[in-house]
C-alpha cells in the first residue's frame, strides 16, 4: 500500500476498502468498534454497525444508550473497522460526532431488519431489567399494538450519529510484520497524508 495509490479523500478511500472487504467475503464487513468517553473520563467501547459513509461515518442508536449519553456529553469518538483474512486490513478513525437529521433517521428506520422496529420501540437500550421475560413482554405488547411492523413509528429517542473524522489511518498487514500504515490528518481545511512506522 502506497499513499500514491490511495484516494486524496480518506472517506472515499474507506469506501474502497469497505467494497473490497465485502467482495472478499469478510464476515460482518460493516461492523466497527466505537469508543466513547463519559464525563468521568472513563472510556467505553462496543461494536456497532456502520450504516453509511458520506462526509462521516453514520450509525444509529437509542438516545438513552450509554454511547448516546456519552456522545452527548463528550462528542469526541474513535472507531476501528478490522477485517481478518483474506483482507488483513483495518481503518482507524477519530473525530467529532453530531446527530443526523430526522429525515436521515426516518429513512434508515424504514430500512431496519425484520423484528428490529418492534424491539427498538419496546425496549430502552441499556436500561436495567429484572430478566429477559420483561423484554419479551414489552415486545409482545408492541406487536399487539402494531401487528404490521412497517407501521411502527420511529420513537423520538432513536436516531443516528455521524462521526466526522479529523484523523483516518489505513493499515494493511504484511507477512514480514513490516505493515503498511498511512495516516490522513486534517489540517487547514485539507488532509495531510503521512506514512507511519508499523
C-alpha positions, 0 to 999 in steps of 0.5 A, a space after each residue: 500500500 502506497 499513499 500514491 495509490 490511495 484516494 486524496 479523500 480518506 472517506 472515499 478511500 474507506 469506501 474502497 476498502 469497505 467494497 473490497 472487504 465485502 467482495 472478499 467475503 469478510 464476515 460482518 464487513 460493516 461492523 466497527 468498534 466505537 469508543 466513547 468517553 463519559 464525563 468521568 473520563 472513563 472510556 467505553 467501547 462496543 461494536 456497532 454497525 456502520 450504516 453509511 459513509 458520506 462526509 462521516 461515518 453514520 450509525 444509529 442508536 437509542 438516545 438513552 444508550 450509554 454511547 448516546 449519553 456519552 456522545 452527548 456529553 463528550 462528542 469526541 469518538 474513535 472507531 476501528 473497522 478490522 477485517 481478518 483474512 483474506 483482507 488483513 486490513 483495518 481503518 482507524 478513525 477519530 473525530 467529532 460526532 453530531 446527530 443526523 437529521 430526522 429525515 436521515 433517521 426516518 429513512 434508515 428506520 424504514 430500512 431496519 431488519 425484520 423484528 428490529 422496529 418492534 424491539 427498538 420501540 419496546 425496549 430502552 437500550 441499556 436500561 436495567 431489567 429484572 430478566 429477559 421475560 420483561 423484554 419479551 413482554 414489552 415486545 409482545 405488547 408492541 406487536 399487539 399494538 402494531 401487528 404490521 411492523 412497517 407501521 411502527 413509528 420511529 420513537 423520538 429517542 432513536 436516531 443516528 450519529 455521524 462521526 466526522 473524522 479529523 484523523 483516518 489511518 489505513 493499515 494493511 498487514 504484511 507477512 514480514 510484520 513490516 505493515 503498511 500504515 498511512 495516516 490522513 490528518 486534517 489540517 487547514 481545511 485539507 488532509 495531510 497524508 503521512 506514512 507511519 512506522 508499523 
